Amino acid sequence: MVRKAPQPDLVDLHVHSTVSDGALAPRDLVHLAAEMGLKAIALTDHDTVGGVPEALAAGREFGIEVIPGVEISAEFQAGACHILGYFIDPADGPLAELLVAARQGRDLRNAEILRKLSDLGLPLAMADRTCRAADGVLTRAHLAAAMVEKRYVKSMDEAFDKYLGAGRPAYVCRLRVTPDEAIRTIRLAGGLASLAHPRQLARGAAETDQWFEQWAADGLEAIETESPDHTANYTRRYRAAAARLGLLETGGTDWHGLFHGGIHLGLGRGQMAIHYAAVERMKERLASRGRPT
């Protein structure tokens, strides 16, 4: 049974398809969002825009607005962050080049992770991955799911906590773009850049604010203030930072699948309500830059 959105103007601005590490193909994802009664979704697959054309076509088919997007993995001083791009041109050349480099970095890291897991007595092969789309972007989530399938761990959370997370024995850093490169490339592709789930920066409040200020100076235009892993206190803090820096607020579930940690498309764990006004504000910001949407 499809869970219906409780209000007619709700949106989800952070979702994934099988083109990266989501559970549904782009068309099926859009269909589900339409059945739920969402007004819009943004397809933000990891380091790829490969699913955007299919999602846009499905949006026209099912009568729901689809925002072409991407989630770019970025590296900054001993840490990592994700930059969301909204209303990007998926055919933009420099964006395509950056995403190819990011995916190549993933491939090198994945091979090293597999080597480390083998050394730990937990052998996996690429064929063992529970990748729902053979041609999709392989992420640590796929490897964690394969570890569950092999019964090396009981859950994906355990896989990250024991082996794949930062500082764990099978963790591998990879070559990534920097936040300013991601922001600049998104803007050159006609898009608007937003910082995804800032709580995952895992920095103290003062340092987090410093990074917000730096990235705003680099051209960041929004912060994802609402995310399933944000408590009310975090959301208030990020909203205050956005207001202080003149940044927009975005929000999304970071939805990956039908059974992904109790997170529902558009609703998070039931408490989220991102209204279409957030989309309108993004369109207004882009229009002020002379960028039609």
N, C-alpha and C positions, 0 to 999 in steps of 0.2 A: 504494500500500500504506500502510495506517494504521500509524504507529509506536505501539507499545503502551507504556503506562506501566510501568516496571519494578517498581513497588510498588502495592499495592491501595488505599492511603489517600492518594494524591497529589492535590493541588488546584492550581488556578491562580486567583489572586485579582485578576487584572488582565488583562482581555481586551476586545477591541473587535469590534463587528459592523458590518454595512453601514449601520446607523442612524447611525453617525458615519463613521469612516474604516477600518473593517475589511473583509475580503474576503468574509466569509460572512454570510448572513442569520442572525438570532438562532437560529432553529430549527436551521439547518444547523450552526451553531457548537456548539450543545448536543449535537447528534447526533454530531459529530466527537469531542467530549470524552468522550461515553459510549462510543463505539467504542474510544477509546484506553484506557479503563478508569480515567479520573479519577473521583474520588469527588465532587468539587464544583468549580464554577467561579463566579466573580463577574463578571457582565456590567457593565462600567464604561465605557460609551460617553462620549465627550466632550460635556459640557454638555447631555446629554439622557438621559431615562429612557424614550424612546419604544420601545425594543426589549425592555424588561423584561417586559411581559405575555406576549409571544410566547415569550421565553426560559423563563419560569416554566412555561408550558404544555408546552413541549418537555421540560423537566426531569421533569415528571410522566409524559410519554409515554415517555421513554427511561430513566427510573430513575436520574437523577443530580440531586444537589442544586444548585439555582441560587440564588445569593445576589443579591438585587436591589441594584444598585450604580450609581455614577456617578463620573465623573472631572471635577472642576470646575477650570477654569483660573483662577488667581488671580495678583494683582499685588502685589509688595511692593518697597519702596524700590529702584527701578532694576533690578528683577529680576522673575522669574516663578517660580511653582511650581504644582504640580497637587495637589489634595486629593481623595483617594478617599473615597467614602461607601459604607459597607456596611450592609446590612439596612435601607435607607431605605424609607419609605413612598412609592412612586412617585406616589401621588395627592395628596401633601401640597401644599397651596396655596402657602405661602411658598417652598418648594423650586421649584415650577413657575415662580413669578414670577422667582426668581433665575436660573433656567436660560434663560428667555426673554430676559432682559437680556444674559446672556452670549452667546447666539446672535446677538442683534442687534449686539453688539460685533464678533463674527466677520464678519458680513455687511459692516459698514462697512469693516473692515480688508481683506477680500478685494477689495472694489472698488478700494481704494487700491493694493493690491499689483498688481492687473491694470493700473492706470494706470502705475505705475512700470515694470513689465515692458515695456509698450508703448513708453514713453519710451526704454528701453534697446534697442529694436529686437527685442523678443521678445514680439510680440502674442499674447495669449490671450483667449478669450471664455469665458463661463460654459459655453457649449455644448461647449467643447473639453475640459473637465475629465473626467478618467477617474473619475468618481464612480460607484461601483457601485450606489448607491441614490439615485435622483434626488431623493428627499425627505429624504435624510440631511443631517447637519451637514457642511458643506463646510469642510475644513481645509487648512492649507498642504501637507499630504501629498498631497491631491488635486491641488493646483496643481503640485506637484513631479512627480507622475506624468504630468500633462498636458504638462509641459515635456519629459519623456523621450519621450513619444509624438510630440511635434513635432520631436524630435531637436535641441532647443536644448542639451540636456545628455545625457550618456551614462547617468547614474544619478540616483536621487533624492538620494543623498548629495551628488553634485556640485551639484544644484539648491540644496540648503541651504547648502553650503559657499561657493558663488559668489554666490547671489542672495537666498535666502529666510531664511537664518539671521540671528540678531541681529548688527547691525553691517554687514550686507551691503546692497548698493544697493537691493534691492527689499523690504527688511524694513520692516514697519510695526507699531508698537505699537498695541494696541487697548485700549479701555475694558474692564477686567475687574473682577471682584469682588476684595476683599482676602481674604487667608487667613483672618482672624478671622471675616469674614462667611460664607465657605464653611463653616468649621468649625461656627459657630453654627447655620447653616441645616440642615446635615446632622444635627446633634444634635436640633434641633427636629422634624425629620422622622423621629425615632426611630432614627437611624443612628449609626454609629461612624465617626469621621474618622481617616484615615491619610494621612501624607505620602507621595506617590508618588516613586519613583526620586530620592532626595535628592541623588545625585551631580550631577543636572542643575541644581542650584542654582548650581553653578560658583562657589562661595565657598570660602575657606580654612577649615581645620578649626575654628579658634576662632570665626569668624563664623558658620559653620554651626551650631555648638553653641549659640550665642546665639539663633539663630532657632528651633532646636529648643525651647529653654527658653521663648521667648516664645509659640510656638504651643501648647506644652503648657499654659501658663498660660491660653491662650484656649480650651482644651478639646480639643485634639488628643489622641487616645488611642492612636495607633500610628504606627510608622514602617515603610515598606516596606524592610526590611533586605536582602532578596534580589531582585535584578533582573538581567537579562542584561548591563547596562552596569556592574555593580558587580564590581570585583576582590575577591579574598579580603580584602585589607586594608580596603577600603571597608566590606565587610560586617561585619568585626570592629568597626570604628569605630562603625558605626550600631547594632550590637547593644549595644555598651557604652553608647552614649548612651540607648538605649531602657531598659536596665536602670537606669541612673542616674536617669532621670526617671520611672520607673514606667510606661513605655509598652509596649504590646504590639508584637509583631513580625508584619508581614504580608509576603507575597512574591508576585510574579507576573511573568509573561513580558512584559507589555505587548504581547500578541500581536495583530497586525493582519491577518495573512494567511498563506496556505500557503507563500508564497515570500518572506517578509519577513525578509531579512537572515540567513537560516540559523537563525532562532528557531523552535523547535517548541512548539506548544501544550503547556503543562504542564511542559516540560522545558528551556525556554530554548535555550541552545546545547548542551544535553546534560548540563550540570552541576547543574541545579537540581532540588531535591526538597523541595517545600513540603508538609508533612504536614497531615492533617485536624486535628491538634491545634491548629493556628493558628486554625481556625474555631471549635473548641470554646472556646478562650480568649476569642475575641470574644463568643461567646454568653454566656459566664459574666460578662464585663464588662457586657454589656447587661442581663443579668438582675439584676446588682447595682444597676442604675439603675432597676429595675422595668419593664424593656422586654422583653417576651417575643419570641422569634424563632421 
